[in-house]
Amino acid sequence: MTAINSNKKTMILVTGACGQIGTELVKALREKHGRDKVVATDRHFASDSLQETGPYFKLDVLDKYELENLVCSLGITQIYHLAAVLSASGENNPLATWNLNMESLLNVLEIARQEKLDKVFWPSSIAVFGPSSPRINCPQHTVTEPTTVYGISKNAGEHWCMYYFEKFGLDVRSLRYPGLISYSAKAGGGTTDYAVDIFHQAVAQGEYVCFLREDTLLPMLYMPDAIRATLELMDAPAEQITVRTSYNLAGLSFTPAELAKAIQTELPGFKISYQPDFRQTIADSWPGSINDSEARNHWNWEPAYNLNAMTADMLKHIGPNTS
Ligand code: NAD
C-alpha cells in the first residue's frame, strides 16, 4: 500500500463512514481539511459519493491488524470512530453488539495510544441514560443505568475514553448524540429512526405508521447541527474540554404528534397512525429532553435548527420537487 501522506500534518481516518453520520461527516471533513486528508473506511465497499470524493478503504474495525496497518501506512493523526450497532438493532443480538461496540473502540483507543495520535472522536448517545435518569432537562452528571445493550456499551465506552485520557493523555473527545435526523442516508437501526423515515413516507405515500406512541417525547438534532457540533468540539482547545466521558448535546425535543403537525403545515394531506412496537420500551427508558449547558459553556455549543426550520429543510431536500 502506498502512503498518501508522509508528513505529520492532519490526516484523518473515519470508521463506519458509509452510515447515516459518516456520509455527512466525511463530506464536511473533506471540505474542511482537503479531500486527500480524510480517509473513509467501512466494512463494505462504499457508495460512489464517498469513493469519488477522496480515499476509501474497506476496513472491518474489529480487525486490529488491518486498522494498525492503515493508521501507520497512511500517517493517520486523528480517528473518527463511528462504526457501531445501534439501539434497536442491538437488541436483536446483544452479545454481538457488545462485541462490536466495545472491541472496536478498544482497538481504536489502543492504536491511538501506541501511535500517539493527536485526537480521537467517538460518539456516545442519550442511550447511556435509563429509567432512573431525570426525564426532563436531563443533566450532564446524573444516574446512568441503561437498559439496552447499546446503552451499556456506550456507558462503558465513555469510561474507557476517560481512562485513556487520564492514564495515557490521549485527547479523546465525545458527544452524547440524541436522535439524528438527516435526508442523505438511511437511519441505521436506532429507536429515533421514525423521525427520519416519516419524511420519506410522507413524501412517497402521504402517510406513515409510527412505531412509537404519539406522545413519546425524545431529544433530537438535525444533522447539520450534529456535524457542526462535532467539528466545533474537535476544534476547541484541549484545556476547554473538561468533560472527558462525553458531552450532553441538545437540539430540539418533540413527540411524533408534534413532528406530524409540523409536516402537515408543509404537506396538508399527510396522515399518521401509531402502532408502537418493542422500540417503545427503549424510548420510554430515555429522557425526553437534555440539559447541555456544559457543552454550551465549555466550547460555545448552540444549535441552529428548531422543529419548523428542520422540517422545511428536510422536505426541501427529499420532497417530490427535489431534482
Ligand atoms: P449507521 O448504522 O448508519 O452506520 C454505522 C456504520 O458502521 C455502517 O456503515 C456499518 O457498515 C459500519 N460498520 C458496522 N460494523 C462495522 C465493522 N465491524 N467495521 C467497520 N464498519 C462497520 O450508524 P450512524 O447512525 O451513522 O451512527 C454512527 C455512530 O454514532 C455510532 O457510534 C452510533 O452509536 C452513534 N450515534 C448515532 C445516533 C443516530 O441517531 N444516528 C445517535 C446517537 C449516537
Boltz pocket constraint, residues with backbone or C-beta under 6 A from the ligand:
constraints:
  - pocket:
      binder: B
      contacts: [[A, 15], [A, 16], [A, 17], [A, 18], [A, 19], [A, 20], [A, 21], [A, 22], [A, 41], [A, 42], [A, 43], [A, 44], [A, 59], [A, 60], [A, 61], [A, 62], [A, 81], [A, 82], [A, 83], [A, 84], [A, 85], [A, 86], [A, 100], [A, 123], [A, 124], [A, 125], [A, 126], [A, 176], [A, 177], [A, 178], [A, 179], [A, 180], [A, 181], [A, 186], [A, 187], [A, 188], [A, 189], [A, 190], [A, 192]]
      max_distance: 6.0
